Amino acid sequence: MTAYLEHANVTVSNPEQTAAWMEDIFGWKIRWQGDAMGSGHTIHIGSETSYVALYAPDASPTNGPRSYDTRGGLNHLALVVDDFEDTRAKVIAAGFTPGDIHSYEPGQRFYFKDDNNIEFEVVHYGTPPLT
């Protein structure tokens, strides 16, 4: 059996707001939500097989050092999508700024950061986009 990623857990300032744009851009659904450690709140959003746990502590989270320079820091979440151009348009419509498209064998990708400064990599395998 090959292992697969079941979930990633990230700290955000507003789980409801983050879940809303994830529903719109990625077509995910809320699987569960409720109380979490330290009097916090968590929303699990994703598909039937995997999800992202959006955790908010009782007190507002603070911005720490850059994740790529921190042992154990979350660097990005990569998501494979069926419709690359549509997803890119939804990222823009949500008010986020997608980076350049990078083509490579066997597909293409772009990155964007959300309002919590979490970096997302959007990946598509197959025919390159028209743009």
N, CA, C and O atoms as a printed pandas DataFrame, in Angstrom:
     atom_number atom_name residue_name chain_id  residue_number  x_coord  y_coord  z_coord
0              1         N          MET        A               1    0.836   -1.188    0.000
1              2        CA          MET        A               1    0.000    0.000    0.000
2              3         C          MET        A               1    0.874    1.242    0.000
3              4         O          MET        A               1    1.862    1.306    0.732
4              5         N          THR        A               2    0.523    2.223   -0.809
5              6        CA          THR        A               2    1.224    3.492   -0.840
6              7         C          THR        A               2    0.551    4.439    0.142
7              8         O          THR        A               2   -0.675    4.549    0.163
8              9         N          ALA        A               3    1.344    5.117    0.947
9             10        CA          ALA        A               3    0.796    6.087    1.884
10            11         C          ALA        A               3    0.367    7.348    1.136
11            12         O          ALA        A               3    0.929    7.677    0.091
12            13         N          TYR        A               4   -0.618    8.043    1.667
13            14        CA          TYR        A               4   -1.028    9.320    1.098
14            15         C          TYR        A               4   -1.240   10.309    2.230
15            16         O          TYR        A               4   -1.474    9.920    3.375
16            17         N          LEU        A               5   -1.158   11.570    1.904
17            18        CA          LEU        A               5   -1.343   12.618    2.892
18            19         C          LEU        A               5   -2.825   12.727    3.229
19            20         O          LEU        A               5   -3.652   12.982    2.353
20            21         N          GLU        A               6   -3.156   12.529    4.512
21            22        CA          GLU        A               6   -4.551   12.631    4.928
22            23         C          GLU        A               6   -4.929   14.068    5.224
23            24         O          GLU        A               6   -6.001   14.519    4.822
24            25         N          HIS        A               7   -4.052   14.810    5.931
25            26        CA          HIS        A               7   -4.345   16.211    6.204
26            27         C          HIS        A               7   -3.099   16.977    6.582
27            28         O          HIS        A               7   -2.078   16.404    6.962
28            29         N          ALA        A               8   -3.212   18.288    6.468
29            30        CA          ALA        A               8   -2.205   19.220    6.976
30            31         C          ALA        A               8   -2.950   20.139    7.939
31            32         O          ALA        A               8   -4.128   20.432    7.734
32            33         N          ASN        A               9   -2.269   20.594    8.984
33            34        CA          ASN        A               9   -2.874   21.467    9.978
34            35         C          ASN        A               9   -2.130   22.787    9.959
35            36         O          ASN        A               9   -0.912   22.825   10.132
36            37         N          VAL        A              10   -2.869   23.876    9.747
37            38        CA          VAL        A              10   -2.256   25.196    9.683
38            39         C          VAL        A              10   -3.000   26.151   10.614
39            40         O          VAL        A              10   -4.209   26.031   10.817
40            41         N          THR        A              11   -2.260   27.091   11.170
41            42        CA          THR        A              11   -2.854   28.117   12.020
42            43         C          THR        A              11   -3.237   29.302   11.160
43            44         O          THR        A              11   -2.425   29.815   10.390
44            45         N          VAL        A              12   -4.484   29.734   11.298
45            46        CA          VAL        A              12   -4.992   30.875   10.539
46            47         C          VAL        A              12   -5.666   31.842   11.513
47            48         O          VAL        A              12   -5.981   31.481   12.647
48            49         N          SER        A              13   -5.877   33.053   11.060
49            50        CA          SER        A              13   -6.511   34.045   11.935
50            51         C          SER        A              13   -8.027   33.892   11.976
51            52         O          SER        A              13   -8.648   34.238   12.981
52            53         N          ASN        A              14   -8.644   33.375   10.897
53            54        CA          ASN        A              14  -10.093   33.257   10.836
54            55         C          ASN        A              14  -10.452   31.999   10.028
55            56         O          ASN        A              14  -10.523   32.068    8.801
56            57         N          PRO        A              15  -10.680   30.852   10.691
57            58        CA          PRO        A              15  -10.965   29.614    9.960
58            59         C          PRO        A              15  -12.178   29.713    9.031
59            60         O          PRO        A              15  -12.165   29.143    7.941
60            61         N          GLU        A              16  -13.219   30.427    9.450
61            62        CA          GLU        A              16  -14.417   30.541    8.617
62            63         C          GLU        A              16  -14.121   31.268    7.312
63            64         O          GLU        A              16  -14.563   30.842    6.245
64            65         N          GLN        A              17  -13.374   32.364    7.397
65            66        CA          GLN        A              17  -13.026   33.142    6.213
66            67         C          GLN        A              17  -12.139   32.330    5.275
67            68         O          GLN        A              17  -12.346   32.341    4.062
68            69         N          THR        A              18  -11.160   31.631    5.823
69            70        CA          THR        A              18  -10.270   30.806    4.999
70            71         C          THR        A              18  -11.045   29.666    4.354
71            72         O          THR        A              18  -10.849   29.375    3.174
72            73         N          ALA        A              19  -11.921   29.018    5.115
73            74        CA          ALA        A              19  -12.726   27.917    4.566
74            75         C          ALA        A              19  -13.606   28.405    3.420
75            76         O          ALA        A              19  -13.807   27.684    2.443
76            77         N          ALA        A              20  -14.130   29.621    3.534
77            78        CA          ALA        A              20  -15.016   30.157    2.488
78            79         C          ALA        A              20  -14.299   30.273    1.151
79            80         O          ALA        A              20  -14.840   29.860    0.125
80            81         N          TRP        A              21  -13.059   30.843    1.145
81            82        CA          TRP        A              21  -12.388   30.962   -0.151
82            83         C          TRP        A              21  -11.906   29.605   -0.651
83            84         O          TRP        A              21  -11.837   29.392   -1.862
84            85         N          MET        A              22  -11.570   28.679    0.252
85            86        CA          MET        A              22  -11.161   27.333   -0.177
86            87         C          MET        A              22  -12.336   26.588   -0.818
87            88         O          MET        A              22  -12.147   25.849   -1.784
88            89         N          GLU        A              23  -13.537   26.778   -0.290
89            90        CA          GLU        A              23  -14.728   26.178   -0.911
90            91         C          GLU        A              23  -14.899   26.703   -2.329
91            92         O          GLU        A              23  -15.176   25.935   -3.251
92            93         N          ASP        A              24  -14.734   28.007   -2.505
93            94        CA          ASP        A              24  -14.935   28.627   -3.810
94            95         C          ASP        A              24  -13.851   28.247   -4.811
95            96         O          ASP        A              24  -14.160   27.856   -5.937
96            97         N          ILE        A              25  -12.595   28.356   -4.418
97            98        CA          ILE        A              25  -11.496   28.102   -5.355
98            99         C          ILE        A              25  -11.303   26.620   -5.639
99           100         O          ILE        A              25  -11.167   26.224   -6.797
100          101         N          PHE        A              26  -11.289   25.789   -4.586
101          102        CA          PHE        A              26  -10.948   24.374   -4.759
102          103         C          PHE        A              26  -12.157   23.446   -4.799
103          104         O          PHE        A              26  -12.008   22.258   -5.085
104          105         N          GLY        A              27  -13.357   23.970   -4.515
105          106        CA          GLY        A              27  -14.547   23.125   -4.525
106          107         C          GLY        A              27  -14.614   22.173   -3.336
107          108         O          GLY        A              27  -15.310   21.160   -3.396
108          109         N          TRP        A              28  -13.902   22.484   -2.258
109          110        CA          TRP        A              28  -13.890   21.633   -1.071
110          111         C          TRP        A              28  -15.123   21.871   -0.222
111          112         O          TRP        A              28  -15.832   22.862   -0.392
112          113         N          LYS        A              29  -15.366   20.950    0.691
113          114        CA          LYS        A              29  -16.482   21.049    1.624
114          115         C          LYS        A              29  -15.958   20.926    3.054
115          116         O          LYS        A              29  -14.936   20.287    3.304
116          117         N          ILE        A              30  -16.677   21.549    3.982
117          118        CA          ILE        A              30  -16.336   21.412    5.400
118          119         C          ILE        A              30  -16.741   20.014    5.851
119          120         O          ILE        A              30  -17.895   19.610    5.705
120          121         N          ARG        A              31  -15.770   19.281    6.402
121          122        CA          ARG        A              31  -15.992   17.920    6.879
122          123         C          ARG        A              31  -16.349   17.891    8.360
123          124         O          ARG        A              31  -17.117   17.040    8.809
124          125         N          TRP        A              32  -15.782   18.832    9.115
125          126        CA          TRP        A              32  -16.000   18.895   10.557
126          127         C          TRP        A              32  -15.545   20.258   11.044
127          128         O          TRP        A              32  -14.668   20.880   10.445
128          129         N          GLN        A              33  -16.144   20.719   12.133
129          130        CA          GLN        A              33  -15.652   21.912   12.804
130          131         C          GLN        A              33  -16.038   21.843   14.264
131          132         O          GLN        A              33  -17.060   21.264   14.633
132          133         N          GLY        A              34  -15.188   22.451   15.094
133          134        CA          GLY        A              34  -15.495   22.429   16.519
134          135         C          GLY        A              34  -14.365   22.971   17.360
135          136         O          GLY        A              34  -13.388   23.526   16.856
136          137         N          ASP        A              35  -14.530   22.790   18.677
137          138        CA          ASP        A              35  -13.534   23.256   19.634
138          139         C          ASP        A              35  -12.227   22.503   19.451
139          140         O          ASP        A              35  -12.209   21.330   19.079
140          141         N          ALA        A              36  -11.130   23.210   19.722
141          142        CA          ALA        A              36   -9.805   22.619   19.560
142          143         C          ALA        A              36   -8.952   22.964   20.770
143          144         O          ALA        A              36   -9.404   23.650   21.688
144          145         N          MET        A              37   -7.727   22.488   20.763
145          146        CA          MET        A              37   -6.830   22.681   21.901
146          147         C          MET        A              37   -6.692   24.153   22.280
147          148         O          MET        A              37   -6.808   25.041   21.435
148          149         N          GLY        A              38   -6.447   24.388   23.542
149          150        CA          GLY        A              38   -6.210   25.748   24.013
150          151         C          GLY        A              38   -7.380   26.681   23.822
151          152         O          GLY        A              38   -7.182   27.874   23.590
152          153         N          SER        A              39   -8.594   26.174   23.913
153          154        CA          SER        A              39   -9.810   26.969   23.702
154          155         C          SER        A              39   -9.891   27.542   22.294
155          156         O          SER        A              39  -10.548   28.558   22.070
156          157         N          GLY        A              40   -9.227   26.896   21.351
157          158        CA          GLY        A              40   -9.257   27.344   19.962
158          159         C          GLY        A              40  -10.423   26.749   19.196
159          160         O          GLY        A              40  -11.298   26.104   19.773
160          161         N          HIS        A              41  -10.426   26.972   17.889
161          162        CA          HIS        A              41  -11.475   26.480   17.001
162          163         C          HIS        A              41  -10.810   25.936   15.736
163          164         O          HIS        A              41   -9.850   26.521   15.236
164          165         N          THR        A              42  -11.321   24.815   15.220
165          166        CA          THR        A              42  -10.760   24.194   14.021
166          167         C          THR        A              42  -11.860   23.860   13.035
167          168         O          THR        A              42  -12.953   23.447   13.423
168          169         N          ILE        A              43  -11.563   24.040   11.752
169          170        CA          ILE        A              43  -12.428   23.584   10.665
170          171         C          ILE        A              43  -11.613   22.643    9.795
171          172         O          ILE        A              43  -10.504   22.982    9.381
172          173         N          HIS        A              44  -12.159   21.457    9.514
173          174        CA          HIS        A              44  -11.555   20.525    8.561
174          175         C          HIS        A              44  -12.268   20.725    7.239
175          176         O          HIS        A              44  -13.483   20.545    7.152
176          177         N          ILE        A              45  -11.517   21.098    6.201
177          178        CA          ILE        A              45  -12.103   21.340    4.880
178          179         C          ILE        A              45  -11.302   20.595    3.827
179          180         O          ILE        A              45  -10.071   20.631    3.833
180          181         N          GLY        A              46  -12.005   19.915    2.917
181          182        CA          GLY        A              46  -11.312   19.175    1.871
182          183         C          GLY        A              46  -12.253   18.254    1.126
183          184         O          GLY        A              46  -13.425   18.562    0.907
184          185         N          SER        A              47  -11.698   17.102    0.739
185          186        CA          SER        A              47  -12.455   16.097   -0.008
186          187         C          SER        A              47  -12.782   14.936    0.935
187          188         O          SER        A              47  -12.565   15.020    2.144
188          189         N          GLU        A              48  -13.303   13.865    0.365
189          190        CA          GLU        A              48  -13.603   12.684    1.178
190          191         C          GLU        A              48  -12.340   12.004    1.683
191          192         O          GLU        A              48  -12.380   11.309    2.699
192          193         N          THR        A              49  -11.219   12.192    0.994
193          194        CA          THR        A              49  -10.004   11.456    1.348
194          195         C          THR        A              49   -8.914   12.288    2.005
195          196         O          THR        A              49   -8.011   11.728    2.626
196          197         N          SER        A              50   -8.975   13.609    1.887
197          198        CA          SER        A              50   -7.943   14.444    2.502
198          199         C          SER        A              50   -8.505   15.821    2.812
199          200         O          SER        A              50   -9.524   16.236    2.259
200          201         N          TYR        A              51   -7.820   16.522    3.711
201          202        CA          TYR        A              51   -8.324   17.833    4.113
202          203         C          TYR        A              51   -7.210   18.679    4.702
203          204         O          TYR        A              51   -6.106   18.204    4.972
204          205         N          VAL        A              52   -7.539   19.953    4.892
205          206        CA          VAL        A              52   -6.679   20.879    5.613
206          207         C          VAL        A              52   -7.419   21.241    6.894
207          208         O          VAL        A              52   -8.589   21.620    6.859
208          209         N          ALA        A              53   -6.734   21.124    8.016
209          210        CA          ALA        A              53   -7.289   21.542    9.301
210          211         C          ALA        A              53   -6.903   22.998    9.510
211          212         O          ALA        A              53   -5.719   23.324    9.583
212          213         N          LEU        A              54   -7.895   23.869    9.605
213          214        CA          LEU        A              54   -7.680   25.299    9.795
214          215         C          LEU        A              54   -7.871   25.599   11.273
215          216         O          LEU        A              54   -8.999   25.613   11.766
216          217         N          TYR        A              55   -6.776   25.837   11.977
217          218        CA          TYR        A              55   -6.809   26.029   13.431
218          219         C          TYR        A              55   -6.605   27.492   13.779
219          220         O          TYR        A              55   -5.736   28.156   13.215
220          221         N          ALA        A              56   -7.406   27.993   14.710
221          222        CA          ALA        A              56   -7.217   29.340   15.254
222          223         C          ALA        A              56   -7.184   29.217   16.774
223          224         O          ALA        A              56   -8.119   28.687   17.375
224          225         N          PRO        A              57   -6.113   29.703   17.396
225          226        CA          PRO        A              57   -6.053   29.680   18.859
226          227         C          PRO        A              57   -7.030   30.692   19.446
227          228         O          PRO        A              57   -7.593   31.517   18.727
228          229         N          ASP        A              58   -7.222   30.618   20.753
229          230        CA          ASP        A              58   -8.120   31.539   21.444
230          231         C          ASP        A              58   -7.678   32.987   21.243
231          232         O          ASP        A              58   -8.507   33.864   21.004
232          233         N          ALA        A              59   -6.369   33.237   21.339
233          234        CA          ALA        A              59   -5.816   34.585   21.107
234          235         C          ALA        A              59   -5.390   34.686   19.648
235          236         O          ALA        A              59   -5.051   33.673   19.036
236          237         N          SER        A              60   -5.402   35.872   19.088
237          238        CA          SER        A              60   -4.996   36.065   17.700
238          239         C          SER        A              60   -3.575   35.571   17.471
239          240         O          SER        A              60   -2.674   35.902   18.242
240          241         N          PRO        A              61   -3.360   34.769   16.405
241          242        CA          PRO        A              61   -1.998   34.319   16.112
242          243         C          PRO        A              61   -1.134   35.495   15.671
243          244         O          PRO        A              61   -1.622   36.469   15.100
244          245         N          THR        A              62    0.150   35.380   15.949
245          246        CA          THR        A              62    1.091   36.418   15.546
246          247         C          THR        A              62    1.927   35.923   14.378
247          248         O          THR        A              62    2.048   34.717   14.165
248          249         N          ASN        A              63    2.496   36.836   13.632
249          250        CA          ASN        A              63    3.377   36.466   12.525
250          251         C          ASN        A              63    4.756   36.151   13.061
251          252         O          ASN        A              63    5.363   36.965   13.756
252          253         N          GLY        A              64    5.246   34.974   12.738
253          254        CA          GLY        A              64    6.577   34.571   13.163
254          255         C          GLY        A              64    7.560   34.740   12.032
255          256         O          GLY        A              64    7.247   35.371   11.022
256          257         N          PRO        A              65    8.742   34.186   12.188
257          258        CA          PRO        A              65    9.745   34.270   11.122
258          259         C          PRO        A              65    9.297   33.486    9.883
259          260         O          PRO        A              65    8.383   32.663    9.949
260          261         N          ARG        A              66    9.945   33.754    8.780
261          262        CA          ARG        A              66    9.636   33.104    7.506
262          263         C          ARG        A              66    9.706   31.586    7.658
263          264         O          ARG        A              66   10.693   31.066    8.179
264          265         N          SER        A              67    8.676   30.870    7.212
265          266        CA          SER        A              67    8.593   29.417    7.414
266          267         C          SER        A              67    9.750   28.665    6.780
267          268         O          SER        A              67   10.206   27.659    7.323
268          269         N          TYR        A              68   10.231   29.142    5.639
269          270        CA          TYR        A              68   11.321   28.428    4.971
270          271         C          TYR        A              68   12.614   28.479    5.785
271          272         O          TYR        A              68   13.510   27.665    5.561
272          273         N          ASP        A              69   12.724   29.410    6.714
273          274        CA          ASP        A              69   13.922   29.534    7.538
274          275         C          ASP        A              69   13.731   28.958    8.936
275          276         O          ASP        A              69   14.619   29.086    9.779
276          277         N          THR        A              70   12.592   28.329    9.195
277          278        CA          THR        A              70   12.268   27.833   10.519
278          279         C          THR        A              70   12.129   26.319   10.502
279          280         O          THR        A              70   11.338   25.777    9.732
280          281         N          ARG        A              71   12.890   25.636   11.343
281          282        CA          ARG        A              71   12.769   24.188   11.435
282          283         C          ARG        A              71   11.332   23.853   11.823
283          284         O          ARG        A              71   10.824   24.362   12.821
284          285         N          GLY        A              72   10.682   23.007   11.045
285          286        CA          GLY        A              72    9.306   22.620   11.307
286          287         C          GLY        A              72    8.274   23.564   10.721
287          288         O          GLY        A              72    7.075   23.337   10.881
288          289         N          GLY        A              73    8.714   24.628   10.039
289          290        CA          GLY        A              73    7.768   25.587    9.460
290          291         C          GLY        A              73    7.055   24.999    8.257
291          292         O          GLY        A              73    7.623   24.186    7.528
292          293         N          LEU        A              74    5.825   25.403    8.050
293          294        CA          LEU        A              74    5.085   24.990    6.861
294          295         C          LEU        A              74    5.538   25.854    5.693
295          296         O          LEU        A              74    5.455   27.080    5.766
296          297         N          ASN        A              75    6.012   25.238    4.622
297          298        CA          ASN        A              75    6.505   26.000    3.478
298          299         C          ASN        A              75    5.413   26.284    2.456
299          300         O          ASN        A              75    5.268   27.428    2.024
300          301         N          HIS        A              76    4.656   25.294    2.063
301          302        CA          HIS        A              76    3.499   25.503    1.193
302          303         C          HIS        A              76    2.656   24.244    1.165
303          304         O          HIS        A              76    3.094   23.172    1.580
304          305         N          LEU        A              77    1.423   24.396    0.663
305          306        CA          LEU        A              77    0.534   23.276    0.412
306          307         C          LEU        A              77    0.360   23.182   -1.088
307          308         O          LEU        A              77    0.008   24.171   -1.732
308          309         N          ALA        A              78    0.603   22.001   -1.662
309          310        CA          ALA        A              78    0.471   21.810   -3.104
310          311         C          ALA        A              78   -0.828   21.066   -3.394
311          312         O          ALA        A              78   -1.138   20.056   -2.763
312          313         N          LEU        A              79   -1.583   21.589   -4.369
313          314        CA          LEU        A              79   -2.873   21.014   -4.729
314          315         C          LEU        A              79   -2.925   20.778   -6.227
315          316         O          LEU        A              79   -2.631   21.681   -7.011
316          317         N          VAL        A              80   -3.297   19.573   -6.629
317          318        CA          VAL        A              80   -3.463   19.244   -8.042
318          319         C          VAL        A              80   -4.887   19.587   -8.441
319          320         O          VAL        A              80   -5.838   19.198   -7.763
320          321         N          VAL        A              81   -5.036   20.319   -9.542
321          322        CA          VAL        A              81   -6.358   20.726  -10.029
322          323         C          VAL        A              81   -6.578   20.214  -11.454
323          324         O          VAL        A              81   -5.630   19.978  -12.202
324          325         N          ASP        A              82   -7.853   20.051  -11.807
325          326        CA          ASP        A              82   -8.203   19.600  -13.156
326          327         C          ASP        A              82   -8.199   20.752  -14.149
327          328         O          ASP        A              82   -7.778   20.581  -15.294
328          329         N          ASP        A              83   -8.661   21.920  -13.726
329          330        CA          ASP        A              83   -8.784   23.065  -14.637
330          331         C          ASP        A              83   -7.866   24.186  -14.147
331          332         O          ASP        A              83   -8.236   24.965  -13.269
332          333         N          PHE        A              84   -6.690   24.254  -14.714
333          334        CA          PHE        A              84   -5.640   25.188  -14.295
334          335         C          PHE        A              84   -6.072   26.636  -14.474
335          336         O          PHE        A              84   -5.936   27.442  -13.553
336          337         N          GLU        A              85   -6.590   26.971  -15.645
337          338        CA          GLU        A              85   -6.983   28.355  -15.948
338          339         C          GLU        A              85   -8.143   28.814  -15.073
339          340         O          GLU        A              85   -8.138   29.943  -14.584
340          341         N          ASP        A              86   -9.132   27.956  -14.872
341          342        CA          ASP        A              86  -10.274   28.308  -14.033
342          343         C          ASP        A              86   -9.831   28.540  -12.590
343          344         O          ASP        A              86  -10.291   29.477  -11.937
344          345         N          THR        A              87   -8.947   27.696  -12.103
345          346        CA          THR        A              87   -8.451   27.856  -10.736
346          347         C          THR        A              87   -7.668   29.155  -10.596
347          348         O          THR        A              87   -7.818   29.867   -9.603
348          349         N          ARG        A              88   -6.842   29.465  -11.574
349          350        CA          ARG        A              88   -6.081   30.717  -11.550
350          351         C          ARG        A              88   -7.028   31.925  -11.525
351          352         O          ARG        A              88   -6.790   32.886  -10.794
352          353         N          ALA        A              89   -8.091   31.872  -12.320
353          354        CA          ALA        A              89   -9.076   32.957  -12.344
354          355         C          ALA        A              89   -9.779   33.092  -10.992
355          356         O          ALA        A              89  -10.049   34.206  -10.543
356          357         N          LYS        A              90  -10.073   31.974  -10.346
357          358        CA          LYS        A              90  -10.722   32.002   -9.035
358          359         C          LYS        A              90   -9.789   32.574   -7.967
359          360         O          LYS        A              90  -10.238   33.281   -7.064
360          361         N          VAL        A              91   -8.503   32.274   -8.066
361          362        CA          VAL        A              91   -7.519   32.841   -7.134
362          363         C          VAL        A              91   -7.523   34.369   -7.255
363          364         O          VAL        A              91   -7.518   35.079   -6.249
364          365         N          ILE        A              92   -7.532   34.862   -8.491
365          366        CA          ILE        A              92   -7.563   36.311   -8.735
366          367         C          ILE        A              92   -8.870   36.905   -8.223
367          368         O          ILE        A              92   -8.861   37.954   -7.580
368          369         N          ALA        A              93   -9.995   36.243   -8.502
369          370        CA          ALA        A              93  -11.303   36.738   -8.064
370          371         C          ALA        A              93  -11.405   36.797   -6.544
371          372         O          ALA        A              93  -12.125   37.633   -5.998
372          373         N          ALA        A              94  -10.688   35.912   -5.864
373          374        CA          ALA        A              94  -10.698   35.898   -4.400
374          375         C          ALA        A              94   -9.819   37.003   -3.814
375          376         O          ALA        A              94   -9.778   37.193   -2.599
376          377         N          GLY        A              95   -9.117   37.729   -4.686
377          378        CA          GLY        A              95   -8.292   38.838   -4.227
378          379         C          GLY        A              95   -6.842   38.479   -3.960
379          380         O          GLY        A              95   -6.100   39.279   -3.389
380          381         N          PHE        A              96   -6.430   37.285   -4.364
381          382        CA          PHE        A              96   -5.044   36.861   -4.180
382          383         C          PHE        A              96   -4.270   37.076   -5.481
383          384         O          PHE        A              96   -4.865   37.168   -6.555
384          385         N          THR        A              97   -2.957   37.154   -5.382
385          386        CA          THR        A              97   -2.115   37.418   -6.541
386          387         C          THR        A              97   -1.325   36.167   -6.914
387          388         O          THR        A              97   -0.398   35.788   -6.197
388          389         N          PRO        A              98   -1.679   35.518   -8.027
389          390        CA          PRO        A              98   -0.917   34.339   -8.434
390          391         C          PRO        A              98    0.434   34.735   -9.013
391          392         O          PRO        A              98    0.570   35.767   -9.671
392          393         N          GLY        A              99    1.421   33.900   -8.756
393          394        CA          GLY        A              99    2.743   34.127   -9.330
394          395         C          GLY        A              99    2.785   33.657  -10.770
395          396         O          GLY        A              99    1.775   33.241  -11.337
396          397         N          ASP        A             100    3.962   33.731  -11.346
397          398        CA          ASP        A             100    4.158   33.300  -12.730
398          399         C          ASP        A             100    3.850   31.818  -12.887
399          400         O          ASP        A             100    3.992   31.035  -11.948
400          401         N          ILE        A             101    3.423   31.446  -14.094
401          402        CA          ILE        A             101    3.210   30.045  -14.422
402          403         C          ILE        A             101    4.562   29.432  -14.766
403          404         O          ILE        A             101    5.316   29.975  -15.574
404          405         N          HIS        A             102    4.855   28.313  -14.152
405          406        CA          HIS        A             102    6.100   27.578  -14.415
406          407         C          HIS        A             102    5.731   26.253  -15.066
407          408         O          HIS        A             102    5.050   25.429  -14.456
408          409         N          SER        A             103    6.173   26.044  -16.295
409          410        CA          SER        A             103    5.934   24.785  -16.984
410          411         C          SER        A             103    7.133   23.880  -16.781
411          412         O          SER        A             103    8.282   24.321  -16.805
412          413         N          TYR        A             104    6.842   22.614  -16.582
413          414        CA          TYR        A             104    7.885   21.605  -16.398
414          415         C          TYR        A             104    7.291   20.264  -16.786
415          416         O          TYR        A             104    6.070   20.122  -16.861
416          417         N          GLU        A             105    8.124   19.300  -17.027
417          418        CA          GLU        A             105    7.637   17.969  -17.367
418          419         C          GLU        A             105    7.217   17.308  -16.075
419          420         O          GLU        A             105    8.073   17.134  -15.208
420          421         N          PRO        A             106    5.982   16.932  -15.880
421          422        CA          PRO        A             106    4.925   16.732  -16.861
422          423         C          PRO        A             106    3.767   17.716  -16.764
423          424         O          PRO        A             106    2.654   17.353  -17.144
424          425         N          GLY        A             107    3.961   18.931  -16.282
425          426        CA          GLY        A             107    2.824   19.830  -16.153
426          427         C          GLY        A             107    3.233   21.277  -15.933
427          428         O          GLY        A             107    4.260   21.732  -16.436
428          429         N          GLN        A             108    2.410   21.995  -15.171
429          430        CA          GLN        A             108    2.682   23.397  -14.874
430          431         C          GLN        A             108    2.188   23.715  -13.463
431          432         O          GLN        A             108    1.410   22.965  -12.874
432          433         N          ARG        A             109    2.664   24.856  -12.935
433          434        CA          ARG        A             109    2.302   25.230  -11.577
434          435         C          ARG        A             109    2.400   26.746  -11.422
435          436         O          ARG        A             109    3.066   27.425  -12.204
436          437         N          PHE        A             110    1.724   27.259  -10.398
437          438        CA          PHE        A             110    1.921   28.623   -9.937
438          439         C          PHE        A             110    1.707   28.636   -8.429
439          440         O          PHE        A             110    1.114   27.717   -7.862
440          441         N          TYR        A             111    2.191   29.675   -7.804
441          442        CA          TYR        A             111    2.083   29.824   -6.355
442          443         C          TYR        A             111    1.301   31.096   -6.036
443          444         O          TYR        A             111    1.298   32.046   -6.819
444          445         N          PHE        A             112    0.641   31.105   -4.882
445          446        CA          PHE        A             112    0.041   32.327   -4.349
446          447         C          PHE        A             112    0.017   32.226   -2.827
447          448         O          PHE        A             112    0.047   31.136   -2.257
448          449         N          LYS        A             113   -0.039   33.390   -2.189
449          450        CA          LYS        A             113   -0.171   33.441   -0.737
450          451         C          LYS        A             113   -1.551   33.973   -0.393
451          452         O          LYS        A             113   -2.069   34.886   -1.036
452          453         N          ASP        A             114   -2.135   33.369    0.649
453          454        CA          ASP        A             114   -3.451   33.835    1.085
454          455         C          ASP        A             114   -3.299   34.936    2.131
455          456         O          ASP        A             114   -2.192   35.401    2.403
456          457         N          ASP        A             115   -4.418   35.344    2.710
457          458        CA          ASP        A             115   -4.396   36.434    3.683
458          459         C          ASP        A             115   -3.784   36.051    5.032
459          460         O          ASP        A             115   -3.641   36.905    5.906
460          461         N          ASN        A             116   -3.421   34.779    5.211
461          462        CA          ASN        A             116   -2.702   34.329    6.395
462          463         C          ASN        A             116   -1.215   34.136    6.105
463          464         O          ASN        A             116   -0.460   33.656    6.951
464          465         N          ASN        A             117   -0.809   34.520    4.893
465          466        CA          ASN        A             117    0.570   34.382    4.434
466          467         C          ASN        A             117    0.982   32.920    4.248
467          468         O          ASN        A             117    2.165   32.588    4.321
468          469         N          ILE        A             118   -0.006   32.051    4.007
469          470        CA          ILE        A             118    0.271   30.649    3.704
470          471         C          ILE        A             118    0.446   30.539    2.195
471          472         O          ILE        A             118   -0.387   31.026    1.431
472          473         N          GLU        A             119    1.524   29.903    1.774
473          474        CA          GLU        A             119    1.781   29.751    0.348
474          475         C          GLU        A             119    1.135   28.469   -0.166
475          476         O          GLU        A             119    1.265   27.405    0.439
476          477         N          PHE        A             120    0.432   28.593   -1.299
477          478        CA          PHE        A             120   -0.200   27.469   -1.974
478          479         C          PHE        A             120    0.446   27.300   -3.340
479          480         O          PHE        A             120    0.710   28.278   -4.039
480          481         N          GLU        A             121    0.697   26.052   -3.712
481          482        CA          GLU        A             121    1.182   25.721   -5.046
482          483         C          GLU        A             121    0.028   25.032   -5.768
483          484         O          GLU        A             121   -0.495   24.028   -5.285
484          485         N          VAL        A             122   -0.365   25.561   -6.908
485          486        CA          VAL        A             122   -1.425   24.968   -7.717
486          487         C          VAL        A             122   -0.745   24.250   -8.876
487          488         O          VAL        A             122    0.010   24.857   -9.636
488          489         N          VAL        A             123   -1.018   22.948   -9.005
489          490        CA          VAL        A             123   -0.341   22.093   -9.977
490          491         C          VAL        A             123   -1.371   21.501  -10.933
491          492         O          VAL        A             123   -2.469   21.125  -10.522
492          493         N          HIS        A             124   -1.008   21.422  -12.203
493          494        CA          HIS        A             124   -1.828   20.732  -13.191
494          495         C          HIS        A             124   -0.923   19.854  -14.029
495          496         O          HIS        A             124    0.108   20.304  -14.527
496          497         N          TYR        A             125   -1.313   18.599  -14.184
497          498        CA          TYR        A             125   -0.560   17.661  -15.020
498          499         C          TYR        A             125   -1.310   17.478  -16.326
499          500         O          TYR        A             125   -2.519   17.245  -16.322
500          501         N          GLY        A             126   -0.608   17.580  -17.437
501          502        CA          GLY        A             126   -1.252   17.407  -18.731
502          503         C          GLY        A             126   -0.939   18.555  -19.663
503          504         O          GLY        A             126    0.141   19.143  -19.606
504          505         N          THR        A             127   -1.890   18.868  -20.521
505          506        CA          THR        A             127   -1.712   19.899  -21.542
506          507         C          THR        A             127   -1.461   21.249  -20.900
507          508         O          THR        A             127   -2.209   21.646  -20.007
508          509         N          PRO        A             128   -0.411   21.981  -21.332
509          510        CA          PRO        A             128   -0.144   23.317  -20.779
510          511         C          PRO        A             128   -1.299   24.272  -21.057
511          512         O          PRO        A             128   -2.023   24.106  -22.038
512          513         N          PRO        A             129   -1.472   25.266  -20.196
513          514        CA          PRO        A             129   -2.542   26.251  -20.411
514          515         C          PRO        A             129   -2.250   27.098  -21.640
515          516         O          PRO        A             129   -1.125   27.121  -22.139
516          517         N          LEU        A             130   -3.265   27.787  -22.118
517          518        CA          LEU        A             130   -3.117   28.621  -23.314
518          519         C          LEU        A             130   -2.346   29.901  -23.048
519          520         O          LEU        A             130   -1.771   30.467  -23.977
520          521         N          THR        A             131   -2.314   30.382  -21.793
521          522        CA          THR        A             131   -1.647   31.654  -21.495
522          523         C          THR        A             131   -0.185   31.445  -21.191
523          524         O          THR        A             131    0.532   32.408  -20.918
